[in-house]
Amino acid sequence: MLCNFRDQFFLSEKDVSKIKLNENHKNILEIGFGNGENLINLSVKQPNDFFIGCDPYLNACTKILDNIVKNNIKNIKIWPDNINMIMKKLHENFFDLILILHPDPWPKKKHEKRRLIQQTFLDDIKNVLKPGGDLIISTDHEVMKCWILEQFHERHDFNCEKKNFMHVNKAPEWILNTKYTNKAIENNKIVNWFFFKKK
């Protein structure tokens, strides 16, 4: 199935640089979409907007592709690999919104470099996010929460949203709970939500 629909629904590295900015719709990127519940939900509710979903895991890409086909969705493109492979190929000031929901915390000190949220990664985020564009991150892991706070404390190119609080414990109503959010809630963990806006 993946092979049959690859050209139609999946991005190649060549495709990425050919995507044109259309001011008539919003461009939204979700990094690490898991089962794709939130990405599918948003794309159906916002059919005039354009979505890119990135996830390096084959099972995740297979599941979301099945839902894309079943729901006849035309406004999602999938990058089935590490987002860092294409970040520098994306157009500057392209995305209105970037979502990173429950990134892998890599909690051990020796694995810090494997965490997605790094200064170089945030440099790339800044380049592809429009001025005034939004970046939303969630995590239920205390190590990742502290790491996110540390990384953004060093930045001066993002404003903290939500009435001067950098993070809150309530998701926006328009974001659908993912399997990771539901799992955290089931285990009585607090899900922290971080809201940033590019200056």
N, CA, C and O of each residue as an XYZ file, in Angstrom:
796
protein
N       0.819     -1.207      0.000
C       0.000      0.000      0.000
C       0.861      1.268      0.000
O       0.565      2.229     -0.710
N       1.924      1.258      0.803
C       2.818      2.407      0.843
C       3.376      2.728     -0.535
O       3.448      3.893     -0.926
N       3.772      1.688     -1.272
C       4.365      1.887     -2.592
C       3.345      2.472     -3.557
O       3.681      3.347     -4.356
N       2.097      1.998     -3.495
C       1.065      2.437     -4.419
C       0.732      3.917     -4.276
O       0.398      4.579     -5.259
N       0.823      4.443     -3.044
C       0.410      5.812     -2.794
C       1.566      6.751     -2.486
O       1.345      7.911     -2.139
N       2.802      6.262     -2.608
C       3.950      7.079     -2.208
C       4.004      8.404     -2.951
O       4.177      9.448     -2.321
N       3.861      8.395     -4.273
C       3.975      9.629     -5.048
C       2.841     10.601     -4.758
O       3.023     11.818     -4.810
N       1.675     10.057     -4.452
C       0.506     10.902     -4.231
C       0.500     11.577     -2.862
O       0.122     12.743     -2.746
N       0.911     10.859     -1.838
C       0.762     11.363     -0.480
C       2.076     11.635      0.249
O       2.078     12.308      1.280
N       3.186     11.125     -0.267
C       4.456     11.276      0.425
C       5.337     12.303     -0.270
O       5.327     12.422     -1.495
N       6.093     13.037      0.525
C       7.052     14.003     -0.001
C       8.393     13.338     -0.243
O       8.813     12.468      0.520
N       9.056     13.746     -1.299
C      10.455     13.394     -1.502
C      11.272     14.645     -1.202
O      10.712     15.732     -1.060
N      12.578     14.501     -1.105
C      13.418     15.673     -0.843
C      13.285     16.703     -1.961
O      13.336     17.905     -1.702
N      13.114     16.246     -3.197
C      12.933     17.164     -4.329
C      11.610     17.913     -4.217
O      11.529     19.094     -4.554
N      10.568     17.220     -3.740
C       9.251     17.850     -3.610
C       9.265     19.002     -2.622
O       8.588     20.010     -2.822
N      10.037     18.850     -1.556
C      10.014     19.819     -0.460
C      10.340     21.221     -0.958
O       9.646     22.175     -0.606
N      11.366     21.361     -1.759
C      11.784     22.686     -2.232
C      10.836     23.255     -3.288
O      10.901     24.442     -3.608
N       9.953     22.407     -3.829
C       9.017     22.853     -4.872
C       7.688     23.337     -4.308
O       6.877     23.909     -5.035
N       7.458     23.109     -3.008
C       6.195     23.542     -2.408
C       6.139     25.065     -2.417
O       7.052     25.733     -1.931
N       5.061     25.604     -2.972
C       4.938     27.052     -3.106
C       4.067     27.634     -1.994
O       3.110     27.010     -1.538
N       4.419     28.826     -1.579
C       3.651     29.525     -0.565
C       2.347     30.035     -1.176
O       2.358     30.692     -2.217
N       1.238     29.731     -0.532
C      -0.078     30.192     -0.962
C      -0.686     31.009      0.170
O      -1.003     30.469      1.230
N      -0.845     32.286     -0.051
C      -1.337     33.171      1.010
C      -2.814     32.950      1.313
O      -3.337     33.495      2.285
N      -3.488     32.153      0.488
C      -4.926     31.932      0.680
C      -5.229     30.819      1.682
O      -6.387     30.604      2.041
N      -4.201     30.119      2.130
C      -4.430     29.095      3.140
C      -3.281     29.082      4.154
O      -2.212     29.640      3.910
N      -3.525     28.438      5.285
C      -2.489     28.302      6.302
C      -1.670     27.045      6.032
O      -2.190     26.042      5.543
N      -0.395     27.113      6.354
C       0.496     25.965      6.251
C       0.842     25.490      7.656
O       1.334     26.257      8.483
N       0.579     24.217      7.910
C       0.727     23.674      9.258
C       1.602     22.430      9.221
O       1.420     21.554      8.375
N       2.549     22.362     10.141
C       3.477     21.235     10.230
C       3.297     20.542     11.572
O       3.326     21.189     12.619
N       3.111     19.217     11.540
C       3.111     18.444     12.780
C       4.283     17.472     12.734
O       4.390     16.649     11.824
N       5.152     17.579     13.722
C       6.354     16.758     13.789
C       6.142     15.635     14.794
O       5.897     15.885     15.974
N       6.238     14.392     14.321
C       6.010     13.240     15.179
C       4.530     13.036     15.419
O       4.055     13.228     16.538
N       3.783     12.647     14.381
C       2.324     12.592     14.493
C       1.787     11.301     15.098
O       0.579     11.189     15.306
N       2.645     10.318     15.389
C       2.181      9.084     16.031
C       1.157      8.360     15.181
O       1.436      8.018     14.032
N      -0.026      8.121     15.729
C      -1.101      7.472     14.970
C      -1.801      8.424     14.017
O      -2.610      8.002     13.189
N      -1.490      9.709     14.134
C      -2.045     10.688     13.191
C      -3.417     11.216     13.544
O      -4.042     11.886     12.722
N      -3.914     10.932     14.761
C      -5.270     11.350     15.130
C      -5.464     12.857     14.998
O      -6.443     13.315     14.409
N      -4.535     13.618     15.543
C      -4.669     15.065     15.530
C      -4.518     15.632     14.126
O      -5.268     16.526     13.732
N      -3.558     15.122     13.375
C      -3.314     15.612     12.019
C      -4.517     15.355     11.118
O      -4.922     16.228     10.352
N      -5.083     14.160     11.211
C      -6.275     13.833     10.419
C      -7.436     14.736     10.819
O      -8.137     15.273      9.961
N      -7.638     14.900     12.122
C      -8.740     15.717     12.616
C      -8.639     17.157     12.115
O      -9.629     17.722     11.651
N      -7.456     17.750     12.205
C      -7.277     19.135     11.761
C      -7.464     19.274     10.251
O      -8.069     20.239      9.784
N      -6.949     18.318      9.497
C      -7.042     18.408      8.040
C      -8.483     18.308      7.556
O      -8.850     18.932      6.560
N      -9.302     17.522      8.257
C     -10.719     17.393      7.902
C     -11.481     18.663      8.276
O     -12.331     19.130      7.518
N     -11.172     19.220      9.450
C     -11.866     20.423      9.904
C     -11.415     21.672      9.148
O     -12.156     22.651      9.062
N     -10.194     21.636      8.599
C      -9.655     22.796      7.887
C      -9.245     22.379      6.469
O      -8.057     22.360      6.147
N     -10.222     22.047      5.626
C      -9.926     21.499      4.299
C      -9.214     22.469      3.357
O      -8.634     22.043      2.358
N      -9.250     23.755      3.659
C      -8.604     24.741      2.796
C      -7.157     25.023      3.193
O      -6.455     25.771      2.513
N      -6.716     24.416      4.303
C      -5.337     24.600      4.745
C      -4.466     23.434      4.282
O      -4.973     22.376      3.908
N      -3.157     23.640      4.311
C      -2.201     22.642      3.830
C      -1.386     22.122      5.001
O      -0.862     22.900      5.797
N      -1.282     20.788      5.104
C      -0.618     20.150      6.232
C       0.546     19.275      5.764
O       0.459     18.571      4.758
N       1.630     19.344      6.527
C       2.724     18.393      6.364
C       2.890     17.663      7.693
O       2.990     18.287      8.749
N       2.917     16.346      7.628
C       3.149     15.541      8.815
C       4.455     14.783      8.677
O       4.736     14.202      7.629
N       5.254     14.788      9.739
C       6.555     14.111      9.704
C       6.629     13.067     10.807
O       6.333     13.353     11.967
N       7.021     11.869     10.440
C       7.255     10.821     11.429
C       8.175      9.778     10.812
O       7.922      9.321      9.697
N       9.242      9.389     11.515
C      10.214      8.464     10.934
C       9.821      6.996     11.032
O      10.527      6.134     10.507
N       8.698      6.695     11.700
C       8.345      5.301     11.934
C       7.369      4.773     10.884
O       6.350      5.400     10.595
N       7.695      3.613     10.321
C       6.895      3.027      9.249
C       5.466      2.748      9.691
O       4.527      3.009      8.939
N       5.286      2.218     10.906
C       3.940      1.910     11.385
C       3.076      3.164     11.460
O       1.896      3.137     11.111
N       3.669      4.258     11.917
C       2.931      5.518     12.008
C       2.503      5.990     10.621
O       1.364      6.418     10.430
N       3.416      5.912      9.659
C       3.111      6.353      8.297
C       2.055      5.462      7.646
O       1.205      5.951      6.902
N       2.103      4.168      7.919
C       1.116      3.247      7.372
C      -0.270      3.545      7.916
O      -1.248      3.543      7.169
N      -0.357      3.802      9.228
C      -1.650      4.078      9.854
C      -2.270      5.361      9.329
O      -3.459      5.402      9.013
N      -1.460      6.406      9.237
C      -2.032      7.676      8.789
C      -2.389      7.614      7.307
O      -3.376      8.216      6.884
N      -1.607      6.901      6.524
C      -1.914      6.759      5.107
C      -3.255      6.059      4.913
O      -4.041      6.442      4.047
N      -3.510      5.043      5.711
C      -4.784      4.325      5.645
C      -5.946      5.282      5.920
O      -6.970      5.226      5.239
N      -5.791      6.158      6.913
C      -6.841      7.121      7.237
C      -6.988      8.203      6.173
O      -8.097      8.658      5.895
N      -5.875      8.611      5.582
C      -5.924      9.601      4.504
C      -6.731      9.067      3.326
O      -7.569      9.777      2.769
N      -6.481      7.828      2.951
C      -7.181      7.211      1.830
C      -8.650      6.992      2.165
O      -9.522      7.308      1.355
N      -8.938      6.452      3.354
C     -10.330      6.170      3.748
C     -11.180      7.442      3.793
O     -12.355      7.430      3.426
N     -10.563      8.542      4.252
C     -11.302      9.804      4.390
C     -11.171     10.718      3.173
O     -11.674     11.841      3.170
N     -10.486     10.219      2.135
C     -10.316     10.975      0.886
C      -9.737     12.366      1.149
O     -10.216     13.365      0.612
N      -8.703     12.409      1.978
C      -8.075     13.674      2.359
C      -7.057     14.096      1.298
O      -6.220     13.305      0.864
N      -7.152     15.365      0.894
C      -6.305     15.869     -0.194
C      -5.283     16.905      0.263
O      -4.458     17.352     -0.534
N      -5.330     17.290      1.534
C      -4.508     18.427      1.963
C      -3.397     18.054      2.942
O      -2.916     18.904      3.692
N      -2.987     16.777      2.936
C      -1.871     16.334      3.773
C      -0.778     15.727      2.901
O      -1.051     14.953      1.983
N       0.460     16.091      3.205
C       1.623     15.429      2.632
C       2.467     14.878      3.783
O       2.610     15.520      4.824
N       3.017     13.696      3.584
C       3.763     13.022      4.637
C       5.250     12.961      4.305
O       5.642     12.593      3.198
N       6.071     13.332      5.291
C       7.510     13.108      5.197
C       7.836     11.941      6.128
O       7.818     12.112      7.347
N       8.138     10.749      5.577
C       8.286      9.543      6.407
C       9.713      9.319      6.902
O      10.276      8.236      6.744
N      10.283     10.353      7.498
C      11.673     10.243      7.959
C      11.944     11.331      8.981
O      11.030     12.041      9.403
N      13.202     11.459      9.378
C      13.612     12.457     10.360
C      13.394     13.863      9.808
O      13.838     14.167      8.700
N      12.721     14.714     10.561
C      12.419     16.072     10.109
C      13.677     16.873      9.808
O      13.660     17.745      8.939
N      14.776     16.587     10.520
C      16.001     17.347     10.312
C      16.583     17.171      8.916
O      17.405     17.978      8.481
N      16.168     16.130      8.213
C      16.672     15.889      6.862
C      16.140     16.902      5.850
O      16.746     17.106      4.798
N      15.005     17.540      6.164
C      14.413     18.472      5.196
C      14.247     19.896      5.719
O      13.814     20.772      4.971
N      14.578     20.145      6.969
C      14.326     21.466      7.541
C      14.980     22.585      6.734
O      14.381     23.643      6.540
N      16.196     22.357      6.268
C      16.896     23.397      5.528
C      16.458     23.479      4.075
O      16.870     24.388      3.353
N      15.623     22.538      3.637
C      15.094     22.568      2.274
C      13.733     23.264      2.199
O      13.273     23.629      1.117
N      13.098     23.443      3.357
C      11.803     24.113      3.400
C      11.970     25.613      3.192
O      13.007     26.179      3.537
N      10.964     26.249      2.636
C      11.027     27.683      2.397
C      11.020     28.458      3.714
O      10.398     28.036      4.689
N      11.704     29.572      3.730
C      11.687     30.439      4.903
C      10.303     31.074      5.065
O       9.594     31.311      4.087
N       9.938     31.342      6.314
C       8.673     32.019      6.621
C       7.481     31.334      5.956
O       6.621     31.994      5.372
N       7.439     30.014      6.050
C       6.422     29.230      5.327
C       5.252     28.819      6.219
O       4.097     28.922      5.807
N       5.538     28.356      7.433
C       4.481     27.777      8.272
C       3.830     28.807      9.190
O       4.495     29.665      9.771
N       2.510     28.693      9.299
C       1.747     29.497     10.250
C       1.757     28.860     11.633
O       1.666     29.548     12.650
N       1.869     27.536     11.655
C       1.795     26.791     12.909
C       2.651     25.539     12.824
O       2.630     24.832     11.817
N       3.402     25.269     13.878
C       4.170     24.023     13.985
C       3.794     23.363     15.314
O       3.814     23.998     16.368
N       3.450     22.073     15.238
C       3.069     21.294     16.420
C       4.095     20.204     16.685
O       4.475     19.464     15.777
N       4.537     20.108     17.921
C       5.419     19.025     18.348
C       4.804     18.437     19.611
O       5.020     18.943     20.712
N       4.037     17.368     19.442
C       3.279     16.803     20.554
C       3.988     15.568     21.102
O       4.152     14.568     20.404
N       4.400     15.656     22.349
C       5.069     14.559     23.053
C       6.333     14.051     22.334
O       6.408     12.876     21.976
N       7.315     14.927     22.125
C       8.577     14.445     21.557
C       9.260     13.474     22.514
O       9.097     13.577     23.730
N      10.013     12.545     21.971
C      10.720     11.562     22.793
C      11.630     12.292     23.779
O      12.486     13.067     23.354
N      11.468     12.067     25.079
C      12.256     12.824     26.072
C      13.711     12.398     26.179
O      14.541     13.169     26.662
N      14.041     11.178     25.737
C      15.412     10.686     25.931
C      15.916     11.122     27.307
O      16.833     11.940     27.389
N      15.344     10.600     28.376
C      15.577     11.147     29.722
C      16.978     11.007     30.287
O      17.359     11.771     31.173
N      17.759     10.044     29.794
C      19.095      9.880     30.362
C      20.032     10.990     29.896
O      19.980     11.433     28.749
N      20.895     11.429     30.824
C      21.834     12.514     30.535
C      22.683     12.211     29.304
O      22.964     13.109     28.510
N      23.093     10.960     29.138
C      23.958     10.600     28.016
C      23.233     10.658     26.671
O      23.868     10.603     25.618
N      21.902     10.770     26.707
C      21.118     10.802     25.472
C      20.606     12.198     25.125
O      19.764     12.343     24.239
N      21.103     13.224     25.812
C      20.630     14.589     25.575
C      20.686     14.991     24.107
O      19.779     15.655     23.607
N      21.740     14.592     23.423
C      21.929     15.001     22.028
C      20.896     14.390     21.091
O      20.729     14.846     19.960
N      20.202     13.354     21.565
C      19.177     12.727     20.728
C      17.833     13.453     20.804
O      16.946     13.204     19.988
N      17.684     14.335     21.768
C      16.422     15.056     21.903
C      16.210     15.977     20.709
O      17.139     16.620     20.221
N      14.969     16.022     20.254
C      14.644     16.831     19.080
C      14.866     18.313     19.332
O      15.398     19.022     18.478
N      14.456     18.779     20.507
C      14.547     20.209     20.815
C      15.982     20.561     21.178
O      16.427     20.340     22.305
N      16.692     21.109     20.209
C      18.064     21.561     20.366
C      18.152     22.981     19.810
O      17.259     23.419     19.085
N      19.220     23.698     20.145
C      19.354     25.063     19.643
C      19.418     25.121     18.115
O      18.819     26.003     17.500
N      20.134     24.194     17.513
C      20.221     24.194     16.049
C      18.862     23.897     15.421
O      18.519     24.457     14.379
N      18.090     23.016     16.056
C      16.755     22.707     15.566
C      15.841     23.926     15.695
O      15.052     24.207     14.793
N      15.943     24.647     16.805
C      15.127     25.843     16.987
C      15.533     26.946     16.014
O      14.696     27.760     15.626
N      16.794     26.987     15.619
C      17.218     27.915     14.555
C      16.467     27.609     13.261
O      16.008     28.516     12.568
N      16.349     26.321     12.947
C      15.631     25.910     11.741
C      14.141     26.213     11.856
O      13.519     26.655     10.890
N      13.567     25.977     13.039
C      12.163     26.291     13.274
C      11.915     27.777     13.038
O      10.939     28.162     12.394
N      12.809     28.601     13.568
C      12.676     30.048     13.398
C      12.670     30.424     11.915
O      11.922     31.312     11.506
N      13.486     29.764     11.120
C      13.587     30.099      9.699
C      12.339     29.729      8.915
O      11.944     30.459      8.006
N      11.709     28.603      9.252
C      10.566     28.145      8.451
C       9.231     28.651      8.987
O       8.216     28.547      8.299
N       9.212     29.197     10.200
C       7.985     29.720     10.791
C       7.821     31.187     10.391
O       8.782     31.956     10.418
N       6.613     31.563     10.025
C       6.349     32.951      9.646
C       6.502     33.876     10.859
O       6.311     33.430     11.990
N       6.835     35.133     10.652
C       6.788     36.091     11.761
C       5.376     36.101     12.353
O       4.397     36.241     11.620
N       5.270     35.958     13.653
C       3.961     35.868     14.279
C       3.385     34.469     14.266
O       2.299     34.239     14.799
N       4.115     33.509     13.650
C       3.662     32.126     13.605
C       3.796     31.459     14.961
O       4.585     31.887     15.804
N       3.020     30.408     15.162
C       2.948     29.750     16.464
C       3.663     28.406     16.487
O       3.619     27.636     15.527
N       4.319     28.149     17.608
C       4.947     26.856     17.876
C       4.346     26.328     19.172
O       4.419     26.987     20.209
N       3.751     25.135     19.110
C       3.130     24.520     20.286
C       3.817     23.184     20.553
O       3.953     22.350     19.657
N       4.245     22.996     21.792
C       4.925     21.764     22.199
C       4.232     21.211     23.436
O       3.833     21.973     24.317
N       4.085     19.895     23.508
C       3.526     19.281     24.712
C       4.433     18.157     25.186
O       5.126     17.520     24.392
N       4.417     17.925     26.493
C       5.152     16.793     27.059
C       4.562     16.446     28.426
O       4.088     17.321     29.152
N       4.598     15.170     28.759
C       4.177     14.732     30.091
C       5.375     14.259     30.905
O       5.216     13.688     31.984
N       6.580     14.502     30.377
C       7.798     14.026     31.038
C       8.518     15.193     31.698
O       8.763     16.211     31.052
N       8.858     15.058     32.974
C       9.468     16.144     33.736
C      10.827     16.549     33.179
O      11.163     17.733     33.152
N      11.610     15.564     32.735
C      12.935     15.869     32.164
C      12.777     16.716     30.900
O      13.504     17.689     30.703
N      11.822     16.336     30.046
C      11.606     17.073     28.806
C      11.043     18.458     29.086
O      11.392     19.420     28.402
N      10.184     18.565     30.075
C       9.642     19.869     30.459
C      10.779     20.823     30.829
O      10.838     21.947     30.329
N      11.672     20.379     31.696
C      12.806     21.208     32.121
C      13.718     21.533     30.954
O      14.233     22.646     30.850
N      13.917     20.558     30.075
C      14.782     20.744     28.905
C      14.211     21.821     27.980
O      14.951     22.679     27.498
N      12.912     21.780     27.734
C      12.262     22.779     26.885
C      12.421     24.169     27.488
O      12.751     25.121     26.782
N      12.190     24.285     28.774
C      12.347     25.572     29.451
C      13.775     26.093     29.329
O      13.991     27.281     29.092
N      14.735     25.208     29.489
C      16.147     25.595     29.380
C      16.482     26.074     27.965
O      17.153     27.093     27.796
N      16.023     25.352     26.968
C      16.352     25.694     25.588
C      15.758     27.036     25.180
O      16.416     27.821     24.497
N      14.526     27.309     25.589
C      13.891     28.561     25.193
C      14.348     29.730     26.057
O      14.208     30.887     25.659
N      14.887     29.441     27.224
C      15.433     30.512     28.060
C      16.605     31.198     27.355
O      16.884     32.371     27.604
N      17.286     30.467     26.480
C      18.435     31.012     25.754
C      18.026     31.789     24.507
O      18.868     32.430     23.879
N      16.747     31.743     24.139
C      16.304     32.347     22.884
C      15.733     33.745     23.121
O      15.203     34.052     24.189
N      15.861     34.580     22.084
C      15.263     35.911     22.112
C      14.407     36.144     20.872
O      13.992     37.269     20.596
N      14.147     35.068     20.125
C      13.394     35.215     18.885
C      11.992     34.613     18.963
O      11.280     34.552     17.960
N      11.600     34.169     20.158
C      10.251     33.657     20.383
C       9.649     34.343     21.604
O      10.308     34.500     22.632
N       8.393     34.749     21.477
C       7.665     35.268     22.628
C       6.905     34.137     23.295
O       6.415     33.233     22.618
N       6.804     34.176     24.603
C       6.004     33.209     25.344
C       4.562     33.694     25.371
O       4.294     34.863     25.649
N       3.646     32.792     25.081
C       2.241     33.163     25.010
C       1.507     32.770     26.287
O       2.128     32.403     27.284
N       0.191     32.851     26.244
C      -0.702     32.455     27.345
C      -0.521     33.329     28.588
O      -0.137     32.856     29.658
N      -0.810     34.619     28.407
C      -0.820     35.561     29.542
C       0.485     35.532     30.329
O       0.491     35.486     31.559
N       1.576     35.561     29.596
C       2.918     35.632     30.180
C       3.364     34.357     30.890
O       4.438     34.346     31.492
N       2.578     33.286     30.841
C       3.026     32.009     31.369
C       3.560     31.186     30.206
O       2.911     31.056     29.168
N       4.750     30.633     30.397
C       5.360     29.895     29.308
C       4.627     28.589     29.024
O       4.563     28.150     27.875
N       4.079     27.973     30.051
C       3.383     26.709     29.811
C       2.161     26.605     30.703
O       2.104     27.199     31.779
N       1.186     25.841     30.236
C      -0.028     25.583     30.996
C      -0.312     24.094     30.921
O       0.338     23.367     30.169
N      -1.271     23.647     31.692
C      -1.565     22.219     31.731
C      -2.860     21.856     31.019
O      -3.443     20.803     31.279
N      -3.305     22.717     30.131
C      -4.530     22.463     29.401
C      -4.282     22.629     27.910
O      -3.740     23.641     27.465
N      -4.682     21.636     27.155
C      -4.491     21.677     25.699
C      -5.492     22.632     25.059
O      -6.586     22.819     25.591
N      -5.138     23.237     23.931
C      -6.136     24.002     23.180
C      -7.293     23.081     22.784
O      -7.085     21.902     22.497
N      -8.496     23.619     22.773
C      -9.670     22.798     22.496
C      -9.644     22.183     21.109
O     -10.257     21.139     20.888
N      -8.950     22.806     20.175
C      -8.957     22.327     18.785
C      -7.921     21.231     18.537
O      -7.894     20.647     17.454
N      -7.066     20.943     19.528
C      -6.099     19.851     19.382
C      -6.703     18.567     19.950
O      -7.150     18.525     21.096
N      -6.704     17.528     19.123
C      -7.259     16.241     19.530
C      -6.233     15.473     20.366
O      -5.045     15.460     20.043
N      -6.690     14.847     21.417
C      -5.783     14.044     22.238
C      -5.171     12.911     21.415
O      -5.880     12.182     20.721
N      -3.851     12.773     21.500
C      -3.169     11.669     20.831
C      -3.094     10.481     21.790
O      -3.492     10.578     22.951
N      -2.582      9.372     21.290
C      -2.443      8.191     22.148
C      -1.515      8.470     23.320
O      -1.694      7.917     24.405
N      -0.513      9.337     23.100
C       0.432      9.648     24.172
C      -0.225     10.521     25.238
O       0.012     10.336     26.432
N      -1.048     11.470     24.806
C      -1.779     12.298     25.769
C      -2.734     11.450     26.588
O      -2.805     11.580     27.810
N      -3.469     10.579     25.906
C      -4.424      9.717     26.613
C      -3.720      8.784     27.591
O      -4.214      8.527     28.689
N      -2.561      8.281     27.176
C      -1.796      7.395     28.059
C      -1.324      8.141     29.299
O      -1.355      7.605     30.407
N      -0.887      9.388     29.105
C      -0.435     10.195     30.237
C      -1.589     10.456     31.208
O      -1.423     10.352     32.423
N      -2.745     10.791     30.666
C      -3.911     11.058     31.498
C      -4.313      9.801     32.276
O      -4.631      9.871     33.463
N      -4.295      8.660     31.597
C      -4.639      7.394     32.250
C      -3.704      7.079     33.412
O      -4.108      6.455     34.393
N      -2.447      7.519     33.294
C      -1.447      7.273     34.341
C      -1.309      8.444     35.313
O      -0.344      8.536     36.072
N      -2.310      9.342     35.268
C      -2.353     10.491     36.183
C      -1.127     11.387     36.077
O      -0.672     11.947     37.074
N      -0.599     11.519     34.875
C       0.522     12.419     34.635
C       0.005     13.765     34.135
O      -1.030     13.840     33.473
N       0.729     14.810     34.457
C       0.380     16.148     33.981
C       0.988     16.362     32.601
O       2.185     16.154     32.401
N       0.166     16.775     31.664
C       0.660     17.126     30.334
C       0.890     18.632     30.300
O      -0.049     19.412     30.463
N       2.126     19.035     30.091
C       2.483     20.448     29.999
C       2.427     20.907     28.552
O       2.917     20.229     27.649
N       1.817     22.078     28.345
C       1.693     22.642     27.009
C       2.471     23.950     26.965
O       2.309     24.807     27.834
N       3.317     24.098     25.948
C       4.151     25.276     25.777
C       3.704     26.017     24.516
O       3.492     25.408     23.467
N       3.566     27.329     24.632
C       3.070     28.144     23.523
C       4.084     29.250     23.232
O       4.385     30.082     24.087
N       4.595     29.237     22.018
C       5.582     30.238     21.605
C       5.135     30.891     20.297
O       4.472     30.266     19.469
N       5.508     32.142     20.130
C       5.207     32.860     18.910
C       6.492     33.498     18.388
O       7.207     34.171     19.129
N       6.773     33.280     17.116
C       7.984     33.867     16.530
C       7.852     35.383     16.452
O       6.836     35.906     15.997
N       8.890     36.079     16.902
C       8.882     37.537     16.854
C       8.990     38.039     15.411
O       8.999     39.248     15.178
